Amino acid sequence: MDKPPFGFVFVFLLFSLLFISNSYKLWFRTDKYYNELYNSLINKNTPYPFKDFFLKQLENRQRWETAQKIFSLIGFVAVIGADILVVMAFLK
C-alpha cells in the first residue's frame, strides 16, 4: 500500500480531535470534566464495563487529576506525532 486511503486519514484525524478535545477539557475545564465523568459513571442507565473500578479511581480527585494530566501530555505528543506521519504518508 503506497498511501492510506482518504477515509482512513479522515477517521484517524477525527479520533485525534476527540482525544485533543478531551485533553482540553481536562486541562482548562477540569471541574466540569470531572463532574461530567463522575455523573456519567454513577448513572444507573449507562452500561459501562468496570464502572466500579473507574469510580474508585475518581475517589481521590487530586491523584486522578495528576495521573490524567501526565497521561494527556504523553498522549498529546503521541497523537500529534501520529497525525503528522499519517498526513505525510497520505500526501506522498
Residue pairs with C-beta under 8 A, 6 or more apart in sequence:
2 92
3 89
3 90
3 91
3 92
4 12
4 86
4 89
4 90
6 90
8 86
9 86
9 87
9 90
12 82
12 83
12 86
13 83
13 86
13 87
16 79
16 80
16 82
16 83
19 75
19 76
19 79
20 76
20 79
22 33
22 72
23 72
23 75
23 76
25 32
25 33
26 33
26 65
26 68
26 69
26 72
27 69
27 72
30 65
34 58
34 61
34 64
34 65
37 58
38 55
38 58
40 46
40 48
41 48
41 51
41 54
41 55
41 58
42 55
48 54
57 64
58 64
